[in-house]
Amino acid sequence: MKNKIHIWVVITILTTLFLPILGTLLYSLSTKWTNTLLPQSLTLKWYLEIFQNEMFLNAIGKSFWICLISLFFIGIVLVPTVFVATYYFRKIEKMMELLVLICFAVPGAVSVVGLIKLYSNEPFRLVGTTYILVGVYFVLAYPFVYRGIKNSLAGLNIKELVESANILGASTKVAFFRVIVPNISKGLSVSMLLTFSMLFGEFLLVNMLVGGKFQTVQMYINSIKSGYSGHYSSALVITYFGILLMLTTIAFYIGEKNNRR
């Protein structure tokens, strides 16, 4: 009896979550849907318009570029830093954990106001440029990537691995690149992909710091308030949702594969 109740609760929750998405998907595929229960006819016209729209393609490209460059920098900075802190300086870990809490504790709107005041004047006039976005995305991604790296390292006895490599004649540097990094690559990939999904959907910081000077996907979606069909807008939302779903699915698959191993 209890199992049946649990099943119905899960079905109700999933229906509540996915019904709006299904409705948006149907509307994005319809030519006309006014006074009938289901669309009168289906078409891929709106999706073809989206992928023929240069502004949308440019927005997608800019979103991918800014997210990838930010994650690249945080990867090359955090991976060796967390390793050094874990292997050599355990006290630094407490400081890094404190930074994680600070990143979560400070609201985005508050940090934006501070950044605008700090970087809107010479000699560090960065507001309105992509450079400030890379820095802000670095801070946003830090807690998630740090936790992914930390959890991956926690599953390894890095002291024994490095010492074994040293006995075999490899330096600590070689042990880090040849032993440690390959062993944490799966966990790092999962955290990077999930963080990429989060950064890909960022709107508030981009809007306030660079405005229309750097149009990401979210900025483009916000800009089509008028002059476009509702079917087009629905198709755009479904496309955006599909990209995020694909990234999340890949991250989940890598995580599951890593757990099995």
Residue pairs with C-beta under 8 A, 6 or more apart in sequence:
21 238
21 241
24 234
24 237
24 238
25 234
25 238
26 33
26 38
26 39
27 33
27 39
27 230
27 231
27 234
28 46
28 47
28 231
28 234
28 235
28 237
28 238
29 39
29 42
29 43
29 44
29 46
29 235
30 39
30 40
30 41
30 42
30 43
30 231
31 39
31 40
31 41
31 42
31 43
31 45
31 231
32 39
32 40
32 41
33 39
33 40
45 231
46 229
46 231
46 232
46 234
46 235
47 235
47 239
49 232
49 235
50 56
50 232
50 235
50 236
50 239
51 57
55 215
55 220
56 217
56 220
56 236
58 215
59 215
59 216
59 217
59 219
59 220
60 217
62 214
62 215
62 216
63 200
63 216
63 217
63 218
64 200
66 130
66 133
66 134
66 137
66 199
66 214
66 216
67 137
67 196
67 199
67 200
68 196
69 134
70 133
70 134
70 137
70 138
70 141
70 199
71 137
71 141
71 145
71 192
71 195
71 196
71 199
73 134
73 138
74 138
74 141
74 142
74 145
75 145
75 188
75 192
77 138
78 142
78 145
78 146
78 149
79 149
79 181
79 184
79 188
80 176
81 96
82 96
82 146
82 149
82 150
82 153
83 153
83 158
83 176
83 180
84 92
85 92
85 93
85 96
86 93
86 150
86 153
86 158
87 158
87 159
87 162
96 146
99 142
100 142
100 143
100 146
100 147
103 139
103 140
103 142
103 143
104 143
108 204
108 205
109 204
109 208
111 136
111 139
112 204
112 205
112 208
112 209
115 127
115 132
115 136
115 209
116 127
116 208
116 209
118 124
119 125
119 126
119 127
119 132
120 127
126 132
126 135
127 209
127 210
128 209
128 210
128 211
128 213
129 210
129 213
130 210
130 214
132 209
132 210
133 205
133 206
133 209
133 210
133 214
136 205
136 209
137 199
137 202
140 198
140 199
140 202
140 205
141 195
141 198
141 199
144 191
144 194
144 195
144 198
145 188
145 191
145 192
145 195
147 191
148 187
148 188
148 190
148 191
148 192
149 184
149 187
149 188
149 191
151 187
152 183
152 184
152 186
152 187
152 188
153 180
153 184
155 187
156 180
156 183
156 184
158 180
161 175
161 179
161 180
161 183
162 172
162 175
162 176
162 179
162 180
165 172
165 174
165 175
165 178
165 179
166 172
166 175
170 178
186 254
186 255
186 257
186 258
186 261
187 255
187 258
189 251
189 254
190 251
190 254
190 255
190 258
193 247
193 248
193 250
193 251
193 254
194 247
194 248
194 251
196 247
197 244
197 247
197 248
197 251
200 217
200 243
200 244
200 247
201 217
201 218
201 240
201 244
202 216
202 218
203 216
203 218
203 219
203 222
206 214
206 216
206 218
206 219
207 219
207 222
212 219
212 223
215 223
217 240
221 233
221 236
221 237
221 240
224 232
224 233
224 236
